[in-house]
Amino acid sequence: MKAVCTLTIEFENAEKAKKILRSIQTDDHGFVKSKQSGKTLEAIVESTSVASLLHTLDDYLSCVSVADEIVNK
């Protein structure tokens, strides 16, 4: 089985999206394909099971949240 999720997160501006992408992209490790399009961060998450997909999404969103807090300071 293959589970896939496409995630789109829109930020206030393109510079913030770029900074957050640079912060989190090193953790993608083949599980996530992230890219920036203007002020939008797009990610495709793939996994072999729904449980694993949820775990990866949780980790990814946690990283985005931390990066967002840091960029806001």
DSSP file (Angstrom, degrees, kcal/mol; ACC not computed):
  #  RESIDUE AA STRUCTURE BP1 BP2  ACC     N-H-->O    O-->H-N    N-H-->O    O-->H-N    TCO  KAPPA ALPHA  PHI   PSI    X-CA   Y-CA   Z-CA
    1    1 A M              0   0    0      0, 0.0     2,-0.4     0, 0.0     0, 0.0   0.000 360.0 360.0 360.0 145.2    0.0    0.0    0.0
    2    2 A K        -     0   0    0      2,-0.0     2,-0.5    44,-0.0    46,-0.2  -0.993 360.0-163.5-126.4 128.0    1.1    3.5   -0.7
    3    3 A A  E     -A   47   0A   0     44,-2.7    44,-2.3    -2,-0.4     2,-0.4  -0.941  11.2-177.4-112.2 131.2   -0.2    6.5    1.2
    4    4 A V  E     -A   46   0A   0     -2,-0.5     2,-0.4    42,-0.2    42,-0.2  -0.984   7.1-175.6-131.9 138.8    0.3   10.0   -0.3
    5    5 A C  E     -A   45   0A   0     40,-2.5    40,-3.1    -2,-0.4     2,-0.5  -1.000  12.8-153.5-134.1 133.9   -0.6   13.5    1.1
    6    6 A T  E     -A   44   0A   0     -2,-0.4     2,-0.4    38,-0.2    38,-0.2  -0.935  17.7-167.5-106.1 126.1   -0.2   16.8   -0.6
    7    7 A L  E     -A   43   0A   0     36,-3.4    36,-2.7    -2,-0.5     2,-0.4  -0.937   8.3-171.9-119.1 133.2    0.1   19.7    1.9
    8    8 A T  E     -A   42   0A   0     -2,-0.4     2,-0.4    34,-0.2    34,-0.2  -0.991   3.7-178.7-127.1 125.4   -0.1   23.4    1.1
    9    9 A I  E     -A   41   0A   0     32,-2.6    32,-3.2    -2,-0.4     2,-0.5  -0.989  12.2-154.1-125.6 125.6    0.7   26.1    3.6
   10   10 A E  E     -A   40   0A   0     -2,-0.4    30,-0.2    30,-0.2     2,-0.2  -0.864  12.3-167.5-103.8 130.8    0.4   29.8    2.8
   11   11 A F        -     0   0    0     28,-3.2    28,-0.1    -2,-0.5     3,-0.1  -0.506  38.6 -96.1-106.8 177.5    2.5   32.4    4.7
   12   12 A E  S    S-     0   0    0     -2,-0.2     2,-0.3     1,-0.1    27,-0.1   0.829 100.4  -5.4 -64.4 -33.7    2.4   36.2    4.9
   13   13 A N  S  > S-     0   0    0     26,-0.1     4,-1.7    25,-0.1     5,-0.1  -0.966  71.3-102.1-157.0 168.8    5.0   36.6    2.2
   14   14 A A  H  > S+     0   0    0     -2,-0.3     4,-2.4     1,-0.2     5,-0.2   0.833 114.8  58.7 -67.6 -34.2    7.5   34.8   -0.1
   15   15 A E  H  > S+     0   0    0      2,-0.2     4,-2.2     1,-0.2    -1,-0.2   0.907 106.9  47.2 -63.8 -41.7   10.5   35.6    2.1
   16   16 A K  H  > S+     0   0    0      2,-0.2     4,-2.4     1,-0.2     5,-0.2   0.919 111.5  50.6 -65.7 -43.2    9.0   33.9    5.1
   17   17 A A  H  X S+     0   0    0     -4,-1.7     4,-2.4     1,-0.2    -2,-0.2   0.903 110.6  50.5 -60.2 -40.6    8.1   30.9    3.1
   18   18 A K  H  X S+     0   0    0     -4,-2.4     4,-2.4     2,-0.2    -2,-0.2   0.915 110.4  48.4 -64.2 -44.4   11.6   30.7    1.7
   19   19 A K  H  X S+     0   0    0     -4,-2.2     4,-1.7     2,-0.2    -2,-0.2   0.909 113.2  47.4 -63.4 -42.7   13.2   31.0    5.2
   20   20 A I  H  X S+     0   0    0     -4,-2.4     4,-2.0     2,-0.2     5,-0.2   0.915 110.6  51.8 -67.3 -42.1   10.9   28.2    6.6
   21   21 A L  H  X S+     0   0    0     -4,-2.4     4,-2.4     1,-0.2    -2,-0.2   0.931 109.2  50.2 -59.0 -45.9   11.6   26.0    3.6
   22   22 A R  H  < S+     0   0    0     -4,-2.4     4,-0.5     1,-0.2    -1,-0.2   0.867 111.1  51.0 -60.4 -35.7   15.4   26.3    4.1
   23   23 A S  H  < S+     0   0    0     -4,-1.7    -1,-0.2    -5,-0.2    -2,-0.2   0.866 120.6  30.3 -69.7 -37.6   15.0   25.5    7.8
   24   24 A I  H >< S+     0   0    0     -4,-2.0     3,-1.8     1,-0.1     4,-0.2   0.668  96.6  83.4 -99.8 -17.8   13.0   22.3    7.3
   25   25 A Q  G >< S+     0   0    0     -4,-2.4     3,-1.5     1,-0.3     4,-0.3   0.779  80.9  66.0 -63.0 -27.4   14.2   20.9    4.0
   26   26 A T  G 3  S+     0   0    0     -4,-0.5     3,-0.3     1,-0.3    -1,-0.3   0.722  99.1  54.5 -66.6 -19.1   17.2   19.2    5.5
   27   27 A D  G <  S+     0   0    0     -3,-1.8    -1,-0.3     1,-0.2    -2,-0.2   0.391  78.2  95.5 -94.3   3.3   14.8   16.9    7.4
   28   28 A D    X>  +     0   0    0     -3,-1.5     3,-2.5    -4,-0.2     4,-1.0   0.899  53.9 177.7 -62.6 -42.0   13.0   15.7    4.3
   29   29 A H  T 34 S-     0   0    0     -4,-0.3    -1,-0.1     1,-0.3     4,-0.1   0.744  73.6 -58.8  45.1  36.5   15.2   12.6    4.0
   30   30 A G  T 34 S+     0   0    0      2,-0.4    -1,-0.3     1,-0.1     3,-0.1   0.358 128.4  90.2  82.1  -8.6   13.2   11.2    1.0
   31   31 A F  T <4 S+     0   0    0     -3,-2.5    15,-2.1     1,-0.2     2,-0.4   0.754  91.2  35.9 -87.6 -26.6    9.9   11.1    2.9
   32   32 A V  E  <  -B   45   0A   0     -4,-1.0     2,-0.6    13,-0.2    -2,-0.4  -0.977  61.6-157.6-131.5 138.4    8.9   14.6    1.9
   33   33 A K  E     -B   44   0A   0     11,-2.2    11,-2.0    -2,-0.4     2,-0.3  -0.951  25.5-175.9-114.8 109.5    9.3   16.6   -1.2
   34   34 A S  E     +B   43   0A   0     -2,-0.6     2,-0.3     9,-0.2     9,-0.2  -0.799   9.7 163.8-109.4 146.7    9.0   20.3   -0.4
   35   35 A K  E     -B   42   0A   0      7,-2.5     7,-3.2    -2,-0.3     2,-0.4  -0.983  29.0-124.9-153.4 161.2    9.1   23.4   -2.6
   36   36 A Q  E     -B   41   0A   0     -2,-0.3     2,-0.4     5,-0.2     5,-0.2  -0.883  17.6-178.8-109.4 139.1    8.2   27.0   -2.4
   37   37 A S  E >   -B   40   0A   0      3,-3.0     3,-1.7    -2,-0.4     2,-0.3  -0.842  66.6 -59.4-135.4  97.4    5.9   28.8   -4.8
   38   38 A G  T 3  S-     0   0    0     -2,-0.4   -20,-0.1     1,-0.3   -25,-0.1  -0.501 120.7 -15.4  64.1-126.4    5.6   32.5   -3.9
   39   39 A K  T 3  S+     0   0    0     -2,-0.3   -28,-3.2    -3,-0.1     2,-0.4   0.262 121.4  95.3 -92.8  13.4    4.3   32.7   -0.4
   40   40 A T  E <   -AB  10  37A   0     -3,-1.7    -3,-3.0   -30,-0.2     2,-0.5  -0.877  60.0-153.5-109.9 135.4    3.2   29.1   -0.4
   41   41 A L  E     -AB   9  36A   0    -32,-3.2   -32,-2.6    -2,-0.4     2,-0.4  -0.927  16.6-166.0-103.1 125.1    5.0   26.1    0.9
   42   42 A E  E     +AB   8  35A   0     -7,-3.2    -7,-2.5    -2,-0.5     2,-0.4  -0.938   8.0 179.1-116.6 135.2    4.1   22.8   -0.9
   43   43 A A  E     -AB   7  34A   0    -36,-2.7   -36,-3.4    -2,-0.4     2,-0.5  -0.997  17.7-158.8-137.0 138.7    4.9   19.4    0.3
   44   44 A I  E     -AB   6  33A   0    -11,-2.0   -11,-2.2    -2,-0.4     2,-0.5  -0.980  15.4-165.3-114.9 122.3    4.2   15.9   -0.9
   45   45 A V  E     -AB   5  32A   0    -40,-3.1   -40,-2.5    -2,-0.5     2,-0.4  -0.923   6.1-174.1-111.3 127.8    4.5   13.2    1.8
   46   46 A E  E     +A    4   0A   0    -15,-2.1     2,-0.3    -2,-0.5   -42,-0.2  -0.947  10.0 159.3-123.7 144.6    4.7    9.6    0.8
   47   47 A S  E     -A    3   0A   0    -44,-2.3   -44,-2.7    -2,-0.4     3,-0.1  -0.953  46.8-118.1-153.3 170.1    4.7    6.5    3.0
   48   48 A T  S    S+     0   0    0     -2,-0.3     2,-0.3   -46,-0.2     3,-0.1   0.517  96.6  23.5 -92.4  -6.4    4.0    2.8    2.9
   49   49 A S  S  > S-     0   0    0    -46,-0.1     4,-2.1     1,-0.1   -46,-0.1  -0.984  75.4-116.5-152.7 161.0    1.1    3.0    5.4
   50   50 A V  H  > S+     0   0    0     -2,-0.3     4,-2.6     2,-0.2     5,-0.2   0.904 115.5  53.3 -65.7 -41.4   -1.4    5.4    6.8
   51   51 A A  H  > S+     0   0    0      1,-0.2     4,-2.0     2,-0.2    -1,-0.2   0.917 110.9  45.9 -60.7 -43.8    0.1    5.2   10.3
   52   52 A S  H  > S+     0   0    0      2,-0.2     4,-2.4     1,-0.2    -1,-0.2   0.879 110.9  53.6 -66.5 -38.2    3.5    6.1    9.0
   53   53 A L  H  X S+     0   0    0     -4,-2.1     4,-2.7     2,-0.2    -2,-0.2   0.927 108.6  49.0 -61.4 -46.0    2.1    8.9    6.9
   54   54 A L  H  X S+     0   0    0     -4,-2.6     4,-2.4     1,-0.2    -1,-0.2   0.892 110.8  50.7 -62.0 -40.1    0.4   10.4    9.9
   55   55 A H  H  X S+     0   0    0     -4,-2.0     4,-2.3     2,-0.2    -1,-0.2   0.922 112.0  46.9 -63.0 -45.1    3.7   10.2   11.9
   56   56 A T  H  X S+     0   0    0     -4,-2.4     4,-2.8     2,-0.2    -2,-0.2   0.908 112.2  50.1 -65.3 -42.6    5.6   11.9    9.1
   57   57 A L  H  X S+     0   0    0     -4,-2.7     4,-2.9     2,-0.2     5,-0.2   0.904 109.8  51.4 -61.9 -41.5    3.0   14.6    8.7
   58   58 A D  H  X S+     0   0    0     -4,-2.4     4,-1.9    -5,-0.2    -2,-0.2   0.934 112.9  44.9 -61.1 -46.7    3.1   15.2   12.5
   59   59 A D  H  X S+     0   0    0     -4,-2.3     4,-2.1     2,-0.2    -2,-0.2   0.926 114.3  49.2 -61.9 -46.0    6.9   15.6   12.4
   60   60 A Y  H  X S+     0   0    0     -4,-2.8     4,-2.3     1,-0.2    -2,-0.2   0.929 112.3  46.6 -61.6 -47.8    6.8   17.8    9.3
   61   61 A L  H  X S+     0   0    0     -4,-2.9     4,-2.3     1,-0.2    -1,-0.2   0.838 109.8  54.6 -67.3 -32.1    4.2   20.1   10.8
   62   62 A S  H  X S+     0   0    0     -4,-1.9     4,-2.3    -5,-0.2    -1,-0.2   0.916 109.0  48.2 -63.7 -42.9    6.0   20.3   14.1
   63   63 A C  H  X S+     0   0    0     -4,-2.1     4,-2.5     2,-0.2    -2,-0.2   0.898 111.4  50.0 -64.0 -41.4    9.2   21.4   12.2
   64   64 A V  H  X S+     0   0    0     -4,-2.3     4,-2.6     2,-0.2    -2,-0.2   0.914 110.3  51.1 -62.3 -42.9    7.2   24.0   10.3
   65   65 A S  H  X S+     0   0    0     -4,-2.3     4,-2.1     2,-0.2    -2,-0.2   0.920 111.9  45.4 -62.2 -45.7    5.7   25.3   13.5
   66   66 A V  H  X S+     0   0    0     -4,-2.3     4,-2.2     2,-0.2    -2,-0.2   0.929 113.7  49.3 -64.7 -45.5    9.1   25.7   15.2
   67   67 A A  H  X S+     0   0    0     -4,-2.5     4,-2.7     1,-0.2    -2,-0.2   0.895 109.6  52.7 -60.7 -40.3   10.6   27.3   12.1
   68   68 A D  H  X S+     0   0    0     -4,-2.6     4,-1.9     1,-0.2    -1,-0.2   0.915 108.8  49.4 -62.3 -43.7    7.6   29.7   11.9
   69   69 A E  H  X S+     0   0    0     -4,-2.1     4,-0.6     2,-0.2    -1,-0.2   0.901 112.5  47.8 -62.0 -40.9    8.1   30.8   15.6
   70   70 A I  H >< S+     0   0    0     -4,-2.2     3,-1.0     1,-0.2    -2,-0.2   0.924 110.9  49.9 -67.1 -44.6   11.8   31.4   15.0
   71   71 A V  H 3< S+     0   0    0     -4,-2.7    -1,-0.2     1,-0.3    -2,-0.2   0.841 106.4  57.7 -64.1 -32.3   11.2   33.4   11.8
   72   72 A N  H 3<        0   0    0     -4,-1.9    -1,-0.3     1,-0.2    -2,-0.2   0.679 360.0 360.0 -72.3 -17.2    8.6   35.5   13.7
   73   73 A K    <<        0   0    0     -3,-1.0    -1,-0.2    -4,-0.6    -2,-0.2   0.476 360.0 360.0 -81.0 360.0   11.2   36.6   16.4
